[in-house]
Amino acid sequence: MLMAHPAVLRNLLEQYETLDAVHAHAGAPEARQRLEDVTYTLCVATGTLNIEDALIAARQQLQDHLGHLQSDSPTAS
């Protein structure tokens, strides 16, 4: 399975969280549309069908990537 680059996932998660907060408080149509776009992109990037699963998958992939980086570092003995 193809996996999104960790920087892309991190950016999408940040956008989602920001837009979700803005939409919850302001309810602006522009924020709603951007939130829908980011939600769709997160689902595609993680191979999921809903935002709850996409958030879990994206966070897990980022955690796995961080763990992989730490285990590959020369000081991780």
C-alpha positions, 0 to 999 in steps of 0.5 A: 500500500502506498503511504503518504509522506509523514510531513504531508500527514502532519500537515493534513492533521494540523489543517484538519484540527485547525479547520475543525476548531474554526468550523465549530466556532464560526461555522463559516461556509469557507471553513466548512468547504476546506474542512470537507476537502482536508477530510477527503484528502486525509481519507485518501492519504490513509486509505480509510472511508471516514474521518475517525479512521483517517485520524487514527491511521494518520496518527499511527503512521506518524508514530510508527515513522517517529519510532522508526527514526528513533530506532535508526539513530546512532544514539538509539543503542 
